Every structure is written in structure tokens, then in C-alpha cells.
């Protein structure tokens, strides 16, 4: 394995300053409510409106100010996200089975009651995130979805983002950003008629991710999403320009967004390295993507497809593009990724913006142990049991014996009493 480009060591994503700042804001919102939300919104977003809850008039203005062609394309996005979520929901099954005579076990799927959907709105107001974190819980059957996003340029939620939240089915919308938004949804703010939610979801910066970590337990979370990343597996069949563009496309998310190329072709590696620098000269977001590539970009040459497979699984990327002659070979063997894009035509941008799969995905190697946001995240898989007297006769001796072995004699008595009532003890 040879590094053509290796980034310098990166600092920790979550510093003591981030942890302490997030903790301070969360505690303040929990104890002070609206006063803390106002204070931090003013400090961080220069935003202190009469009410943080978006009114019907503001929603109507967003409907009028979102261009018709944008509305059409956003509608396509929402329809595709809904379609894929419905297909996923169909895989969630309920069942009931008699495992022994008189012992009936079952499984039910119950949607979470309320969800807080957070959409980033700092450098980029992420319209697609608004669709993916509102449409999907609604498909799951969540009755109440609260949407929140920071104001854009001190003018409230970006019109197209607000349009998307509303038309995706959000029941309440708040113009609150950052940690204070996550805490407000988790604890509730009575003055805003904002009741606590059972779960918060959505991407954000390091502060938002840390807020979700600290709030887990107060409510549920989807996953801890840090800086977005991309890894491309490519062989000599890949188009160097396409590879370079795809790497930079994901790098534009943030200054600390890793972008990695793994290839068996040294010629491709060198050409992509040259093209990236050339493209950056006129790249529309080079102030972000250029820094991300300089500080977090990697190009690695491997000896074989098997080595590329191994290296990719070690990275466990959020987004994994496979631009090779036989992408299905990799699909059959890859283990660790958030979402995989197979073939030269598939690109992260399609999934991020329109194709229907969810773009809230595990980052920072978390794909080793979790997948991304999907309809099942909003559904509780719960179990139930029924027993007849015949069933008790079968299971009680085993349960009582295990309980006594654990020295939990009260549990054993719960088993014994049922046999006693049948005259068996």
C-alpha cells in the first residue's frame, strides 16, 4: 500500500471546549427554557424574534418565495424518499408463533410517538436533510414531527428549506439552531408550546453532534454524525475527471471532510491528484473544498482488489463509491460502509439530493457497527408473550431453576406459584 497523498494528523473532532460549551448550553436550556434559547440564539445566530415558532404567514411566504422549478425538484426528492422508506417499512414484520403448546410469542412494530428533526443551515441550508428527516418518520407512522433549523442571514429559516419542512409533513417548525435547538426539542419549552420529543435526528456540526451524545438518554437519537466523508475504490477503468469531481463534491461540505481515493492504478492516482489541483483553481466552493482536500485528502495505491477491500473496510467510510470493472465483486464482500454507490454512473450527489436513499449516515468509522437513518430507526420492535397453564408447566421449571442459580429467589417464586395453583408443587 502506497500513499500518493497522505493528510497530516487531524486534531480530535470533539475537544474539551466543545464538550464544555455544549454541556453549558444544555443545562441552561433545561433550567431556563426560553430565556436560554433567546440568549444563545442571539449570541450564535444574531437571532431573537418575537417567537421562534414559525407562523402560518411565514410558511405561506416561503411557499411564495420558493421558485416553481425548485418546488418541482423538491417534490421529486420527497416522492423518492417516501417511496424508498415505504419499501423499507414493508420489510419490518410482525408475527405470532406458538413455540410450545400453550406458549405464544409475538413481535409488534410500534412507531415512536414524536421526533425532533434538525436540519443544518449554516454554510449550506440543507434542503434534502429536511425531507429525509421529516418524510421518513412520517412514513414510519410518527404522529408528531417537530422540525428545526437555524436562521439564514438573520432572516429566519431559508425559504426553500422551510418550504421543504412544511410540504414534507412537519407538524411544528421552529427557527432555532445548534445546541439550543437540540436541547429545546429534548426538554421542551413551554413558553413556545414546544413539548419534549422522544427522539432527535439529523446532521450538524461538531457541537450539534456532541449535543446529541449528551442528550442521549433524555431522548433517543439516530446516530452520531460527524464530518462527512467519502472513499472511492477505483481501478484503471475509472474516469479520472469523474473521480476528482466526486472527491471534491463531498469535500465541499466542510473544512474537515475527509476524501479518499483507493486504487490499483498508479497512473489513475497521479492523474487524479493533478486534476484535483487543476479543478480547484476555478472550483465554486474552493475556499472550503480546497482546504478539506489539503488537510483531509488521501490517495492510496493498492496491489490488488483484495487489498482495496481490506483498506476500505478499515476506513469504514460514510459514502463509498465503487468505480471498477466489476463493482458487484465488491458489493458481495464489503462489510463496513454507510451507503455504497456502484458503478461509474452512481454518485454520492444523487443520494444526497434526490435518489431516495437517506443521506444521514454513520461517519468517522461508525459504519463498523451501524447503518444510516432509515424507517426502522423510528420504529420500536417490541415483543409479547401469552401462556396457558400447559405453557406454565413447560417453562416454569426451567425459569425457576435459572432464577435460583442466579440467587434471585423472588423470581423463582413467581414461577413456583403458578405450578402450585395447578397442584403441581
Secondary structure, DSSP 4 states (H G I P E B T S, - for coil): -EEEE-PPPPPPSS-HHHHHHHHHHHHHHHHHTHHHHHHHHHHHH----S-SBPPHHHHHHHHHHS-HHHHHHHHHHHHHHHHHHHHHHTT---EEEEEETTEEEEEEEEE-SEEEEEE--SSS--HHHHHHTTHHHHHHT-SEEEEEE--STTSSS-HHHHHHHHHHT-SEEE---HHHHHHHHHH-BGGGTBPPPSEEE----HHHHHHHHHHBTTBEES----S--EEEEE-TTS-HHHHHHHHHHHHTT-TT--EEEEES-HHHHHHHHHHHHHHHTT-TTHHHHHHHHHHHEEEEE-SSHHHHHHHHHHHT-SEEEEESTTHHHHHTT----SEEEESTT--HHHHHHTSSS------TTGGGT-----GGGGEEEEEEEEE-HHHHHHHHHHHHHHHHHTT-HHHHHHHHHHHHHTT--
